[in-house]
Amino acid sequence: MTNDFHDQVIALLPRLRVQALSLTRNRAAADDLVQDAVCNALSAQHSFTPGTNFPAWMHRILRNRFISDLRKKRETGDIEDVPTSALACSGAHEERLAVKELASAMDRLPADQREALVMVVMQGMSYEELAEASGCAVGTAKSRVFRARRQLETWLEGEEHSTETVRLRGVVARLRAGGATRDAARTQMG
């Protein structure tokens, strides 16, 4: 059972990583979450019933670990304990509005397109890695990213040409360019 169990865990890692990325929205935190979930599963492998839905069992462990970690991080404190710099706002109100508008548009995208766009543009995954993690063909992965970019461009450029929209066009252009401008787009998107 041990070798079969380990083989199933290894085969499921890409899908676990996708789920972790969607929960944490941070590549390093997602990697940590997957590692912790796999450790939990290995220590609890005796409780898995062979022949049952292994992916569902693993995804539940990952989700429970994420929730558990969130609960641990919730610490209450006094407002005086917070550094003043954490409470200060920068003067870039227009940029915050532009980023807020982009985030709103991103939320309107279908989940598969939004996830694909985030994984390629923000997380730096290749189309091949995205396809593997999503369990789809490379062409499908490319299509999802293309459609997400096209839809964002349509929504953001279809509105008035305000200062915020002009800034968003710059972000969209950087999203389209990918690669060298990925860090700049990541900075603009928060």
BALOBA-1460 file (C-alpha; in Angstrom, 3 decimals):
// residues 190
<rec num="1" residu="m" x="0.000" y="0.000" z="0.000"/>
<rec num="2" residu="t" x="2.830" y="2.416" z="0.809"/>
<rec num="3" residu="n" x="4.248" y="2.586" z="-2.733"/>
<rec num="4" residu="d" x="0.768" y="2.895" z="-4.240"/>
<rec num="5" residu="f" x="-0.073" y="5.609" z="-1.716"/>
<rec num="6" residu="h" x="3.109" y="7.547" z="-2.510"/>
<rec num="7" residu="d" x="2.499" y="7.202" z="-6.261"/>
<rec num="8" residu="q" x="-1.000" y="8.622" z="-5.838"/>
<rec num="9" residu="v" x="0.346" y="11.552" z="-3.806"/>
<rec num="10" residu="i" x="3.003" y="12.322" z="-6.414"/>
<rec num="11" residu="a" x="0.501" y="12.116" z="-9.281"/>
<rec num="12" residu="l" x="-1.825" y="14.516" z="-7.470"/>
<rec num="13" residu="l" x="0.792" y="17.185" z="-6.636"/>
<rec num="14" residu="p" x="0.073" y="19.460" z="-9.638"/>
<rec num="15" residu="r" x="-3.643" y="19.563" z="-8.838"/>
<rec num="16" residu="l" x="-2.919" y="20.180" z="-5.163"/>
<rec num="17" residu="r" x="-0.683" y="23.075" z="-6.143"/>
<rec num="18" residu="v" x="-3.443" y="24.635" z="-8.248"/>
<rec num="19" residu="q" x="-5.866" y="24.344" z="-5.355"/>
<rec num="20" residu="a" x="-3.297" y="25.802" z="-2.964"/>
<rec num="21" residu="l" x="-2.625" y="28.719" z="-5.328"/>
<rec num="22" residu="s" x="-6.318" y="29.475" z="-5.564"/>
<rec num="23" residu="l" x="-6.596" y="29.458" z="-1.767"/>
<rec num="24" residu="t" x="-3.452" y="31.400" z="-0.884"/>
<rec num="25" residu="r" x="-2.933" y="33.483" z="-4.041"/>
<rec num="26" residu="n" x="0.781" y="33.331" z="-3.295"/>
<rec num="27" residu="r" x="3.241" y="30.899" z="-4.842"/>
<rec num="28" residu="a" x="5.468" y="30.451" z="-1.777"/>
<rec num="29" residu="a" x="2.507" y="30.080" z="0.577"/>
<rec num="30" residu="a" x="0.933" y="27.590" z="-1.839"/>
<rec num="31" residu="d" x="4.104" y="25.507" z="-1.922"/>
<rec num="32" residu="d" x="4.231" y="25.527" z="1.878"/>
<rec num="33" residu="l" x="0.563" y="24.553" z="2.076"/>
<rec num="34" residu="v" x="1.040" y="21.624" z="-0.325"/>
<rec num="35" residu="q" x="4.091" y="20.450" z="1.608"/>
<rec num="36" residu="d" x="2.214" y="20.616" z="4.918"/>
<rec num="37" residu="a" x="-0.802" y="18.814" z="3.459"/>
<rec num="38" residu="v" x="1.380" y="16.039" z="2.047"/>
<rec num="39" residu="c" x="3.101" y="15.639" z="5.429"/>
<rec num="40" residu="n" x="-0.308" y="15.418" z="7.105"/>
<rec num="41" residu="a" x="-1.463" y="12.847" z="4.549"/>
<rec num="42" residu="l" x="1.661" y="10.746" z="4.983"/>
<rec num="43" residu="s" x="1.249" y="10.698" z="8.737"/>
<rec num="44" residu="a" x="-2.443" y="9.797" z="8.349"/>
<rec num="45" residu="q" x="-2.105" y="7.329" z="5.467"/>
<rec num="46" residu="h" x="-3.326" y="4.497" z="7.714"/>
<rec num="47" residu="s" x="-6.721" y="6.236" z="7.885"/>
<rec num="48" residu="f" x="-7.201" y="6.243" z="4.101"/>
<rec num="49" residu="t" x="-9.421" y="3.465" z="2.839"/>
<rec num="50" residu="p" x="-8.044" y="1.992" z="-0.406"/>
<rec num="51" residu="g" x="-10.560" y="2.086" z="-3.233"/>
<rec num="52" residu="t" x="-12.154" y="5.334" z="-2.072"/>
<rec num="53" residu="n" x="-11.691" y="8.734" z="-3.716"/>
<rec num="54" residu="f" x="-8.044" y="9.548" z="-3.007"/>
<rec num="55" residu="p" x="-8.022" y="12.993" z="-4.717"/>
<rec num="56" residu="a" x="-11.027" y="14.101" z="-2.668"/>
<rec num="57" residu="w" x="-9.323" y="12.883" z="0.516"/>
<rec num="58" residu="m" x="-6.137" y="14.804" z="-0.312"/>
<rec num="59" residu="h" x="-7.978" y="17.968" z="-1.331"/>
<rec num="60" residu="r" x="-9.880" y="17.862" z="1.959"/>
<rec num="61" residu="i" x="-6.613" y="17.578" z="3.900"/>
<rec num="62" residu="l" x="-5.191" y="20.544" z="1.973"/>
<rec num="63" residu="r" x="-8.304" y="22.648" z="2.567"/>
<rec num="64" residu="n" x="-8.424" y="21.758" z="6.258"/>
<rec num="65" residu="r" x="-4.751" y="22.614" z="6.629"/>
<rec num="66" residu="f" x="-5.356" y="25.996" z="4.965"/>
<rec num="67" residu="i" x="-8.255" y="26.750" z="7.325"/>
<rec num="68" residu="s" x="-6.212" y="25.620" z="10.299"/>
<rec num="69" residu="d" x="-3.331" y="27.884" z="9.293"/>
<rec num="70" residu="l" x="-5.719" y="30.826" z="8.891"/>
<rec num="71" residu="r" x="-7.057" y="30.295" z="12.390"/>
<rec num="72" residu="k" x="-3.554" y="30.251" z="13.821"/>
<rec num="73" residu="k" x="-2.708" y="33.538" z="12.124"/>
<rec num="74" residu="r" x="-5.728" y="35.321" z="13.569"/>
<rec num="75" residu="e" x="-4.264" y="37.184" z="16.422"/>
<rec num="76" residu="t" x="-5.992" y="40.081" z="17.980"/>
<rec num="77" residu="g" x="-4.003" y="43.027" z="19.156"/>
<rec num="78" residu="d" x="-4.390" y="46.541" z="20.344"/>
<rec num="79" residu="i" x="-4.381" y="49.369" z="17.802"/>
<rec num="80" residu="e" x="-1.485" y="50.997" z="19.669"/>
<rec num="81" residu="d" x="0.636" y="47.920" z="18.897"/>
<rec num="82" residu="v" x="0.371" y="48.535" z="15.154"/>
<rec num="83" residu="p" x="3.207" y="50.618" z="13.673"/>
<rec num="84" residu="t" x="2.089" y="54.020" z="12.402"/>
<rec num="85" residu="s" x="3.501" y="53.221" z="8.965"/>
<rec num="86" residu="a" x="1.023" y="50.364" z="8.625"/>
<rec num="87" residu="l" x="-1.870" y="52.774" z="9.082"/>
<rec num="88" residu="a" x="-0.555" y="55.469" z="6.728"/>
<rec num="89" residu="c" x="-1.940" y="55.770" z="3.200"/>
<rec num="90" residu="s" x="0.084" y="56.802" z="0.197"/>
<rec num="91" residu="g" x="-1.063" y="59.653" z="-1.988"/>
<rec num="92" residu="a" x="-1.588" y="57.479" z="-5.029"/>
<rec num="93" residu="h" x="-5.373" y="57.401" z="-4.792"/>
<rec num="94" residu="e" x="-5.855" y="57.209" z="-8.550"/>
<rec num="95" residu="e" x="-3.582" y="54.196" z="-8.798"/>
<rec num="96" residu="r" x="-5.511" y="52.433" z="-6.046"/>
<rec num="97" residu="l" x="-8.744" y="53.089" z="-7.960"/>
<rec num="98" residu="a" x="-7.199" y="51.691" z="-11.133"/>
<rec num="99" residu="v" x="-6.025" y="48.563" z="-9.345"/>
<rec num="100" residu="k" x="-9.439" y="48.221" z="-7.702"/>
<rec num="101" residu="e" x="-11.101" y="48.446" z="-11.123"/>
<rec num="102" residu="l" x="-8.729" y="45.813" z="-12.510"/>
<rec num="103" residu="a" x="-9.413" y="43.531" z="-9.536"/>
<rec num="104" residu="s" x="-13.147" y="43.958" z="-10.087"/>
<rec num="105" residu="a" x="-12.750" y="43.058" z="-13.758"/>
<rec num="106" residu="m" x="-10.618" y="40.043" z="-12.815"/>
<rec num="107" residu="d" x="-13.390" y="38.858" z="-10.484"/>
<rec num="108" residu="r" x="-15.841" y="38.967" z="-13.408"/>
<rec num="109" residu="l" x="-13.743" y="36.541" z="-15.459"/>
<rec num="110" residu="p" x="-14.761" y="32.862" z="-15.510"/>
<rec num="111" residu="a" x="-12.853" y="30.976" z="-12.815"/>
<rec num="112" residu="d" x="-10.787" y="28.879" z="-15.261"/>
<rec num="113" residu="q" x="-9.663" y="31.957" z="-17.208"/>
<rec num="114" residu="r" x="-8.886" y="33.983" z="-14.075"/>
<rec num="115" residu="e" x="-6.905" y="31.106" z="-12.595"/>
<rec num="116" residu="a" x="-4.974" y="30.582" z="-15.842"/>
<rec num="117" residu="l" x="-4.162" y="34.286" z="-16.163"/>
<rec num="118" residu="v" x="-2.961" y="34.534" z="-12.567"/>
<rec num="119" residu="m" x="-0.849" y="31.401" z="-12.837"/>
<rec num="120" residu="v" x="0.877" y="32.516" z="-16.051"/>
<rec num="121" residu="v" x="1.177" y="36.269" z="-15.486"/>
<rec num="122" residu="m" x="1.476" y="36.589" z="-11.731"/>
<rec num="123" residu="q" x="2.982" y="33.240" z="-10.761"/>
<rec num="124" residu="g" x="5.259" y="32.940" z="-13.795"/>
<rec num="125" residu="m" x="4.139" y="29.459" z="-14.839"/>
<rec num="126" residu="s" x="4.738" y="28.312" z="-18.396"/>
<rec num="127" residu="y" x="1.776" y="27.202" z="-20.499"/>
<rec num="128" residu="e" x="3.015" y="23.643" z="-20.153"/>
<rec num="129" residu="e" x="3.073" y="23.908" z="-16.343"/>
<rec num="130" residu="l" x="-0.389" y="25.477" z="-16.379"/>
<rec num="131" residu="a" x="-1.730" y="22.693" z="-18.576"/>
<rec num="132" residu="e" x="-0.280" y="20.049" z="-16.287"/>
<rec num="133" residu="a" x="-1.562" y="21.716" z="-13.125"/>
<rec num="134" residu="s" x="-5.030" y="22.254" z="-14.624"/>
<rec num="135" residu="g" x="-5.255" y="18.828" z="-16.215"/>
<rec num="136" residu="c" x="-5.870" y="20.212" z="-19.702"/>
<rec num="137" residu="a" x="-4.079" y="20.407" z="-23.035"/>
<rec num="138" residu="v" x="-1.448" y="23.101" z="-23.627"/>
<rec num="139" residu="g" x="-3.646" y="24.638" z="-26.334"/>
<rec num="140" residu="t" x="-6.525" y="24.909" z="-23.870"/>
<rec num="141" residu="a" x="-4.248" y="26.588" z="-21.330"/>
<rec num="142" residu="k" x="-3.068" y="29.106" z="-23.947"/>
<rec num="143" residu="s" x="-6.646" y="29.737" z="-25.024"/>
<rec num="144" residu="r" x="-7.776" y="30.435" z="-21.452"/>
<rec num="145" residu="v" x="-5.030" y="32.994" z="-20.918"/>
<rec num="146" residu="f" x="-5.701" y="34.611" z="-24.309"/>
<rec num="147" residu="r" x="-9.449" y="34.858" z="-23.674"/>
<rec num="148" residu="a" x="-8.876" y="36.285" z="-20.182"/>
<rec num="149" residu="r" x="-6.513" y="38.961" z="-21.529"/>
<rec num="150" residu="r" x="-8.882" y="39.814" z="-24.386"/>
<rec num="151" residu="q" x="-11.897" y="40.064" z="-22.035"/>
<rec num="152" residu="l" x="-10.046" y="42.302" z="-19.577"/>
<rec num="153" residu="e" x="-8.931" y="44.530" z="-22.404"/>
<rec num="154" residu="t" x="-12.496" y="44.803" z="-23.700"/>
<rec num="155" residu="w" x="-13.945" y="45.628" z="-20.290"/>
<rec num="156" residu="l" x="-11.237" y="48.094" z="-19.328"/>
<rec num="157" residu="e" x="-10.947" y="49.890" z="-22.655"/>
<rec num="158" residu="g" x="-14.691" y="49.947" z="-23.260"/>
<rec num="159" residu="e" x="-15.200" y="52.462" z="-20.486"/>
<rec num="160" residu="e" x="-14.544" y="56.212" z="-20.431"/>
<rec num="161" residu="h" x="-10.988" y="57.249" z="-21.042"/>
<rec num="162" residu="s" x="-10.426" y="58.439" z="-17.497"/>
<rec num="163" residu="t" x="-7.023" y="58.649" z="-15.845"/>
<rec num="164" residu="e" x="-7.726" y="55.337" z="-14.119"/>
<rec num="165" residu="t" x="-8.605" y="53.613" z="-17.394"/>
<rec num="166" residu="v" x="-5.430" y="54.944" z="-19.029"/>
<rec num="167" residu="r" x="-3.412" y="53.502" z="-16.126"/>
<rec num="168" residu="l" x="-5.258" y="50.203" z="-16.462"/>
<rec num="169" residu="r" x="-4.381" y="50.077" z="-20.147"/>
<rec num="170" residu="g" x="-0.743" y="50.194" z="-19.109"/>
<rec num="171" residu="v" x="-1.313" y="47.284" z="-16.735"/>
<rec num="172" residu="v" x="-3.141" y="45.340" z="-19.469"/>
<rec num="173" residu="a" x="-0.285" y="46.040" z="-21.898"/>
<rec num="174" residu="r" x="2.189" y="44.711" z="-19.346"/>
<rec num="175" residu="l" x="-0.014" y="41.643" z="-18.835"/>
<rec num="176" residu="r" x="0.024" y="41.059" z="-22.569"/>
<rec num="177" residu="a" x="3.782" y="41.458" z="-22.743"/>
<rec num="178" residu="g" x="4.408" y="38.984" z="-19.896"/>
<rec num="179" residu="g" x="7.990" y="37.953" z="-19.248"/>
<rec num="180" residu="a" x="10.178" y="41.000" z="-18.623"/>
<rec num="181" residu="t" x="7.309" y="43.163" z="-17.454"/>
<rec num="182" residu="r" x="5.726" y="40.554" z="-15.186"/>
<rec num="183" residu="d" x="7.243" y="42.142" z="-12.070"/>
<rec num="184" residu="a" x="5.998" y="45.577" z="-13.077"/>
<rec num="185" residu="a" x="2.471" y="44.242" z="-13.624"/>
<rec num="186" residu="r" x="2.631" y="42.400" z="-10.304"/>
<rec num="187" residu="t" x="3.584" y="45.664" z="-8.581"/>
<rec num="188" residu="q" x="0.725" y="47.515" z="-10.269"/>
<rec num="189" residu="m" x="-1.820" y="44.804" z="-9.402"/>
<rec num="190" residu="g" x="-0.838" y="44.749" z="-5.714"/>
